[in-house]
Amino acid sequence: EEIGNNVSNMPGNDNVEIISQYKAALPLYEKVLAQLQTVESFEPGHPVILSVRFSIAETKRCLGKFEEASAIFDDVLSQRRKLLGDNHPDTIQSMYGMGEVLRSMGKNFADNPSGSVEAKEIKKAMTSVLSGVTLMDHLK
């Protein structure tokens, strides 16, 4: 695995420290998710569940677990698109996360992305997040 490749540009001098923090955070996120899944009112597509799953995917991406992160990002993105639409900040955040993990894997786009996310949409989402412009502004 390529642990650490995704933290090399982060602030701070000690990537080992950053990686150890991600390693410590992952089981905590997973524990929170497991607890939330026992609550009746939190169905799998609930925004809180999706937020925790996004954090798990991002943590796995930073640890170099790209395939696992990609699968989670893909599912979260699909659910957020259905629930919130393409223009919602959480959906754009998911597109950005998916784009980052694909970039880390050396791919331009997913083989079978849910909701027909294309490389063009991911690139627009990444640009949108960085510039503060919404995806819908790009599509006009």
Accessible surface in RSA format (square Angstrom, percent):
REM  Atomic radii and reference values for relative SASA: ProtOr
REM  Chains: A
REM  Algorithm: Lee & Richards
REM  Probe-radius: 1.40
REM  Slices: 20
REM RES _ NUM      All-atoms   Total-Side   Main-Chain    Non-polar    All polar
REM                ABS   REL    ABS   REL    ABS   REL    ABS   REL    ABS   REL
RES GLU A   1   153.98  88.4  71.37  54.0  82.61 196.7  48.86  94.5 105.12  85.8
RES GLU A   2    88.52  50.8  80.75  61.1   7.77  18.5  35.22  68.1  53.29  43.5
RES ILE A   3    68.78  39.1  44.58  33.2  24.20  58.3  44.58  32.1  24.20  65.7
RES GLY A   4    11.13  13.7   0.00   N/A  11.13  13.7   8.06  22.1   3.08   6.9
RES ASN A   5    91.52  63.1  73.69  71.2  17.83  42.9  17.86  43.0  73.66  71.2
RES ASN A   6    26.34  18.2   9.06   8.8  17.27  41.6   5.90  14.2  20.44  19.8
RES VAL A   7     0.00   0.0   0.00   0.0   0.00   0.0   0.00   0.0   0.00   0.0
RES SER A   8    67.36  56.9  44.10  58.9  23.26  53.6  30.64  65.2  36.72  51.4
RES ASN A   9   148.91 102.7 116.19 112.3  32.72  78.8  37.98  91.4 110.93 107.2
RES MET A  10    55.87  28.9  46.32  30.7   9.55  22.7  39.39  33.5  16.47  21.8
RES PRO A  11   125.44  91.4 103.61  94.4  21.84  79.4 116.53  96.2   8.91  55.4
RES GLY A  12    58.66  72.3   0.00   N/A  58.66  72.3  32.61  89.5  26.06  58.4
RES ASN A  13   162.23 111.9 122.10 118.0  40.12  96.6  35.99  86.6 126.24 122.0
RES ASP A  14    77.67  54.4  72.06  71.7   5.61  13.3  29.93  70.4  47.74  47.6
RES ASN A  15    51.90  35.8  48.34  46.7   3.55   8.6  14.33  34.5  37.57  36.3
RES VAL A  16   112.61  74.1 111.17 100.6   1.44   3.5 111.94  97.3   0.67   1.8
RES GLU A  17    87.09  50.0  84.88  64.2   2.21   5.3  29.39  56.8  57.70  47.1
RES ILE A  18    26.60  15.1  26.60  19.8   0.00   0.0  26.60  19.2   0.00   0.0
RES ILE A  19    24.50  13.9  24.50  18.2   0.00   0.0  24.50  17.6   0.00   0.0
RES SER A  20    52.20  44.1  46.17  61.6   6.03  13.9  38.58  82.2  13.62  19.1
RES GLN A  21   102.51  57.3  95.62  69.9   6.90  16.4  36.69  78.1  65.82  49.9
RES TYR A  22    48.29  22.5  47.49  27.0   0.80   2.1  27.88  21.0  20.40  25.2
RES LYS A  23   111.51  54.4 100.51  61.7  10.99  26.2  54.05  48.6  57.46  61.2
RES ALA A  24    60.49  55.6  47.98  74.0  12.51  28.5  57.43  80.9   3.06   8.1
RES ALA A  25    28.04  25.8  25.92  40.0   2.12   4.8  27.61  38.9   0.43   1.1
RES LEU A  26    15.17   8.4  15.17  10.9   0.00   0.0  15.17  10.7   0.00   0.0
RES PRO A  27    74.15  54.0  68.42  62.4   5.74  20.9  69.53  57.4   4.62  28.7
RES LEU A  28   114.24  63.6 113.50  81.2   0.74   1.9 114.06  80.1   0.19   0.5
RES TYR A  29    78.02  36.4  77.61  44.2   0.41   1.1  35.80  26.9  42.22  52.0
RES GLU A  30    71.46  41.0  66.22  50.1   5.25  12.5  28.37  54.9  43.09  35.2
RES LYS A  31   135.28  66.0 128.86  79.1   6.42  15.3  77.33  69.6  57.94  61.7
RES VAL A  32    71.75  47.2  70.34  63.7   1.41   3.4  71.70  62.3   0.05   0.1
RES LEU A  33    24.66  13.7  24.66  17.6   0.00   0.0  24.66  17.3   0.00   0.0
RES ALA A  34    53.95  49.6  49.03  75.7   4.92  11.2  51.12  72.0   2.83   7.5
RES GLN A  35   110.07  61.5 108.28  79.1   1.79   4.3  31.83  67.7  78.24  59.3
RES LEU A  36    29.83  16.6  29.39  21.0   0.43   1.1  29.83  20.9   0.00   0.0
RES GLN A  37   105.45  59.0  77.87  56.9  27.58  65.7  25.85  55.0  79.60  60.4
RES THR A  38   109.01  77.5  74.33  75.4  34.68  82.7  70.29  94.4  38.72  58.5
RES VAL A  39    65.19  42.9  58.05  52.6   7.13  17.2  63.21  54.9   1.98   5.4
RES GLU A  40   174.36 100.1 146.75 111.0  27.61  65.7  65.59 126.9 108.77  88.8
RES SER A  41    84.22  71.2  60.92  81.3  23.30  53.7  57.39 122.2  26.82  37.6
RES PHE A  42    48.03  24.0  40.48  25.1   7.56  19.7  40.48  24.5   7.56  21.6
RES GLU A  43   120.92  69.4 117.81  89.1   3.11   7.4  34.44  66.6  86.48  70.6
RES PRO A  44   104.72  76.3  99.97  91.1   4.75  17.3 103.81  85.7   0.91   5.7
RES GLY A  45    27.91  34.4   0.00   N/A  27.91  34.4  20.24  55.5   7.67  17.2
RES HIS A  46    57.41  31.4  51.39  35.7   6.03  15.4  31.57  32.5  25.84  30.1
RES PRO A  47    66.78  48.7  60.91  55.5   5.88  21.4  63.50  52.4   3.28  20.4
RES VAL A  48    62.18  40.9  59.97  54.3   2.21   5.3  62.16  54.0   0.02   0.1
RES ILE A  49     1.29   0.7   1.29   1.0   0.00   0.0   1.29   0.9   0.00   0.0
RES LEU A  50     0.87   0.5   0.87   0.6   0.00   0.0   0.87   0.6   0.00   0.0
RES SER A  51    53.32  45.1  52.35  69.9   0.97   2.2  16.53  35.2  36.79  51.5
RES VAL A  52    19.76  13.0  18.20  16.5   1.56   3.8  19.76  17.2   0.00   0.0
RES ARG A  53    43.11  18.1  42.88  21.9   0.22   0.5   7.70  10.5  35.40  21.5
RES PHE A  54    22.84  11.4  22.84  14.1   0.00   0.0  22.84  13.8   0.00   0.0
RES SER A  55    28.96  24.5  25.39  33.9   3.58   8.2   5.12  10.9  23.85  33.4
RES ILE A  56     6.76   3.8   6.76   5.0   0.00   0.0   6.76   4.9   0.00   0.0
RES ALA A  57     0.00   0.0   0.00   0.0   0.00   0.0   0.00   0.0   0.00   0.0
RES GLU A  58    48.48  27.8  48.48  36.7   0.00   0.0  29.24  56.5  19.24  15.7
RES THR A  59     4.92   3.5   4.92   5.0   0.00   0.0   0.00   0.0   4.92   7.4
RES LYS A  60    24.55  12.0  24.55  15.1   0.00   0.0   0.41   0.4  24.14  25.7
RES ARG A  61    20.18   8.5  20.18  10.3   0.00   0.0   0.00   0.0  20.18  12.2
RES CYS A  62     0.51   0.4   0.27   0.3   0.24   0.6   0.00   0.0   0.51   0.5
RES LEU A  63     3.18   1.8   3.18   2.3   0.00   0.0   3.18   2.2   0.00   0.0
RES GLY A  64     5.44   6.7   0.00   N/A   5.44   6.7   0.00   0.0   5.44  12.2
RES LYS A  65    57.84  28.2  52.86  32.4   4.98  11.9  19.92  17.9  37.92  40.4
RES PHE A  66    20.61  10.3  17.93  11.1   2.69   7.0  17.93  10.9   2.69   7.7
RES GLU A  67   121.84  69.9 114.58  86.7   7.26  17.3  63.21 122.3  58.63  47.9
RES GLU A  68    83.76  48.1  76.58  57.9   7.18  17.1  40.92  79.1  42.84  35.0
RES ALA A  69     0.00   0.0   0.00   0.0   0.00   0.0   0.00   0.0   0.00   0.0
RES SER A  70    16.61  14.0  16.61  22.2   0.00   0.0   2.38   5.1  14.23  19.9
RES ALA A  71    66.31  61.0  51.44  79.4  14.87  33.8  59.97  84.5   6.34  16.8
RES ILE A  72    30.59  17.4  29.79  22.2   0.79   1.9  30.59  22.0   0.00   0.0
RES PHE A  73     0.00   0.0   0.00   0.0   0.00   0.0   0.00   0.0   0.00   0.0
RES ASP A  74    30.28  21.2  30.28  30.1   0.00   0.0   5.66  13.3  24.61  24.5
RES ASP A  75    55.39  38.8  52.03  51.8   3.36   8.0  18.98  44.7  36.41  36.3
RES VAL A  76     0.01   0.0   0.01   0.0   0.00   0.0   0.01   0.0   0.00   0.0
RES LEU A  77     0.38   0.2   0.38   0.3   0.00   0.0   0.38   0.3   0.00   0.0
RES SER A  78    12.90  10.9  12.43  16.6   0.47   1.1   3.64   7.8   9.26  13.0
RES GLN A  79    42.69  23.9  39.95  29.2   2.74   6.5  23.66  50.4  19.03  14.4
RES ARG A  80     7.55   3.2   7.55   3.8   0.00   0.0   0.24   0.3   7.31   4.4
RES ARG A  81    34.82  14.6  25.01  12.7   9.82  23.4  13.44  18.4  21.38  13.0
RES LYS A  82   174.13  84.9 135.83  83.3  38.29  91.2  95.99  86.4  78.13  83.2
RES LEU A  83    96.39  53.7  66.14  47.3  30.25  76.0  71.32  50.1  25.07  67.5
RES LEU A  84    57.21  31.9  29.92  21.4  27.29  68.6  35.99  25.3  21.22  57.1
RES GLY A  85    29.78  36.7   0.00   N/A  29.78  36.7  28.07  77.0   1.71   3.8
RES ASP A  86    41.14  28.8  34.63  34.5   6.52  15.4   7.70  18.1  33.44  33.4
RES ASN A  87    66.37  45.8  59.75  57.7   6.61  15.9  18.61  44.8  47.76  46.2
RES HIS A  88    65.47  35.8  59.79  41.6   5.68  14.5  39.91  41.1  25.56  29.7
RES PRO A  89    95.96  69.9  88.03  80.2   7.94  28.9  91.50  75.5   4.47  27.8
RES ASP A  90    50.43  35.3  50.33  50.1   0.10   0.2   0.42   1.0  50.01  49.9
RES THR A  91     0.00   0.0   0.00   0.0   0.00   0.0   0.00   0.0   0.00   0.0
RES ILE A  92    11.56   6.6  11.56   8.6   0.00   0.0  11.56   8.3   0.00   0.0
RES GLN A  93    74.12  41.4  73.15  53.5   0.98   2.3  21.92  46.7  52.21  39.6
RES SER A  94     0.00   0.0   0.00   0.0   0.00   0.0   0.00   0.0   0.00   0.0
RES MET A  95     0.00   0.0   0.00   0.0   0.00   0.0   0.00   0.0   0.00   0.0
RES TYR A  96    58.28  27.2  58.28  33.2   0.00   0.0  33.18  24.9  25.10  30.9
RES GLY A  97     1.37   1.7   0.00   N/A   1.37   1.7   1.37   3.8   0.00   0.0
RES MET A  98     2.64   1.4   2.64   1.7   0.00   0.0   2.64   2.2   0.00   0.0
RES GLY A  99     2.71   3.3   0.00   N/A   2.71   3.3   0.81   2.2   1.90   4.3
RES GLU A 100    19.39  11.1  19.39  14.7   0.00   0.0   3.46   6.7  15.93  13.0
RES VAL A 101     0.00   0.0   0.00   0.0   0.00   0.0   0.00   0.0   0.00   0.0
RES LEU A 102     4.04   2.3   4.04   2.9   0.00   0.0   4.04   2.8   0.00   0.0
RES ARG A 103   146.11  61.3 130.79  66.7  15.33  36.5  61.94  84.7  84.17  51.0
RES SER A 104    25.38  21.5   1.32   1.8  24.07  55.4   9.30  19.8  16.08  22.5
RES MET A 105    42.67  22.1   9.96   6.6  32.71  77.9  17.85  15.2  24.83  32.9
RES GLY A 106    70.48  86.9   0.00   N/A  70.48  86.9  36.35  99.8  34.13  76.4
RES LYS A 107    76.52  37.3  64.40  39.5  12.12  28.9  48.91  44.0  27.61  29.4
RES ASN A 108   126.04  86.9 106.55 103.0  19.48  46.9  17.92  43.1 108.12 104.5
RES PHE A 109   113.47  56.8 108.25  67.0   5.22  13.6 108.25  65.6   5.22  14.9
RES ALA A 110    10.46   9.6   8.07  12.5   2.39   5.4   9.11  12.8   1.36   3.6
RES ASP A 111   113.76  79.7  84.14  83.7  29.62  70.0  30.31  71.3  83.46  83.2
RES ASN A 112   134.85  93.0 112.62 108.8  22.24  53.5  35.95  86.5  98.91  95.6
RES PRO A 113    29.96  21.8  18.09  16.5  11.88  43.2  18.45  15.2  11.51  71.5
RES SER A 114    28.30  23.9  18.38  24.5   9.92  22.9  28.30  60.3   0.00   0.0
RES GLY A 115    49.02  60.5   0.00   N/A  49.02  60.5  32.02  87.9  17.00  38.1
RES SER A 116    81.45  68.8  68.17  91.0  13.27  30.6  46.37  98.7  35.07  49.1
RES VAL A 117     1.91   1.3   0.10   0.1   1.80   4.3   0.10   0.1   1.80   4.9
RES GLU A 118   100.82  57.9  98.11  74.2   2.71   6.5  32.58  63.0  68.25  55.7
RES ALA A 119    34.14  31.4  29.11  44.9   5.03  11.4  29.57  41.6   4.57  12.1
RES LYS A 120   125.42  61.2 117.38  72.0   8.04  19.1  68.20  61.4  57.21  60.9
RES GLU A 121    28.99  16.6  28.99  21.9   0.00   0.0  10.73  20.8  18.26  14.9
RES ILE A 122     7.53   4.3   7.53   5.6   0.00   0.0   7.53   5.4   0.00   0.0
RES LYS A 123   149.41  72.9 147.58  90.6   1.83   4.3  92.28  83.1  57.13  60.9
RES LYS A 124    44.93  21.9  43.90  26.9   1.03   2.5  30.92  27.8  14.01  14.9
RES ALA A 125     0.00   0.0   0.00   0.0   0.00   0.0   0.00   0.0   0.00   0.0
RES MET A 126    36.36  18.8  36.36  24.1   0.00   0.0  24.40  20.7  11.96  15.8
RES THR A 127    58.23  41.4  55.43  56.2   2.80   6.7  40.49  54.4  17.75  26.8
RES SER A 128     2.70   2.3   0.74   1.0   1.95   4.5   0.99   2.1   1.71   2.4
RES VAL A 129    69.41  45.7  44.80  40.6  24.61  59.3  51.90  45.1  17.51  47.5
RES LEU A 130   137.63  76.6 102.50  73.3  35.13  88.3 105.12  73.8  32.51  87.5
RES SER A 131    67.05  56.7  31.18  41.6  35.87  82.6  40.72  86.7  26.33  36.9
RES GLY A 132    69.10  85.2   0.00   N/A  69.10  85.2  37.18 102.0  31.91  71.5
RES VAL A 133    57.53  37.9  52.49  47.5   5.04  12.1  55.65  48.4   1.88   5.1
RES THR A 134    50.89  36.2  49.17  49.8   1.72   4.1  48.05  64.5   2.84   4.3
RES LEU A 135     0.16   0.1   0.16   0.1   0.00   0.0   0.16   0.1   0.00   0.0
RES MET A 136    77.24  40.0  77.24  51.1   0.00   0.0  70.64  60.1   6.60   8.7
RES ASP A 137    67.91  47.6  51.79  51.6  16.12  38.1  14.53  34.2  53.38  53.2
RES HIS A 138    62.90  34.4  41.13  28.6  21.76  55.7  28.81  29.7  34.09  39.7
RES LEU A 139    80.27  44.7  49.45  35.4  30.82  77.5  51.36  36.1  28.91  77.8
RES LYS A 140   190.88  93.1 124.90  76.6  65.98 157.1 114.37 102.9  76.51  81.5
END  Absolute sums over single chains surface
CHAIN  1 A     7933.5       6456.8       1476.7       4460.9       3472.6
END  Absolute sums over all chains
TOTAL          7933.5       6456.8       1476.7       4460.9       3472.6
